[in-house]
């Protein structure tokens, strides 16, 4: 069974790295803040503060990658 992963990025460069990771991990969900959302077409919006956003998502995923 494949792990359900979430990738979180806040900056433009983080969004670019998240896109590279998404290509390697196509089953992962990517969340990017408004600052970098245009850099990662497959991303879902990430709302700040990060702590509150992750708290809502934490139990939905087996693993979390923060960039």
N, C-alpha and C positions, 0 to 999 in steps of 0.2 A: 504494500500500500504506500502511495506517495504522500510525503509530508505536505501539509498545507502551510505555505510560507507567505509572509507579508514583508514587503520591502518599503521602507520609509525614507524619504529624502526631503530636505528643506530648501537647499540652495540650488542654483542653476547647475553648478558642477555636480552636485549630488544627484540631480535628476538625470544628467547624462550618464553617470555611473549606474544609476538604477535601470536605465534603458539597456545598458550592456548586460547587466545581471538578468534582466527579464528575458533577453535573448537566450541566455544559457539555462534559465529556469522558467520556461514558458508557463508552467502551472502556478507560478507565484503571482500574488496580487501586489500591485505597486501603488503606493500613495505618495503624492508629491504636493508640496505647498504651492500656493499661488505664484511664488517667485519663480518656480521652475516648471510649472505645469506644461508650458508650451514646448519644452525640451523632450518630453516623454509622452508620445501620443497614446500609449496604452494605459496611462496612469489615471487613477481616480483622485479627486481632490482630497488633500490633507488639510484639516483646519487646526490652527494653533490655538491654545498651547498644545504641544505634542503630548504632554502627560495625560491630559484629558482624552485626547483622541485615541491614544494607545490603550488607555484603560477600557474604553468601549470595545476595542477590537481584540484585546489580549486573549480572551478565552476562545475566540473563533479560529485561532491559528496554532499550529504545532511549533512554529519557529518564527522569529522576528529578526530582520536585518535592518540595522539603522545606519544610514550613510550621512 
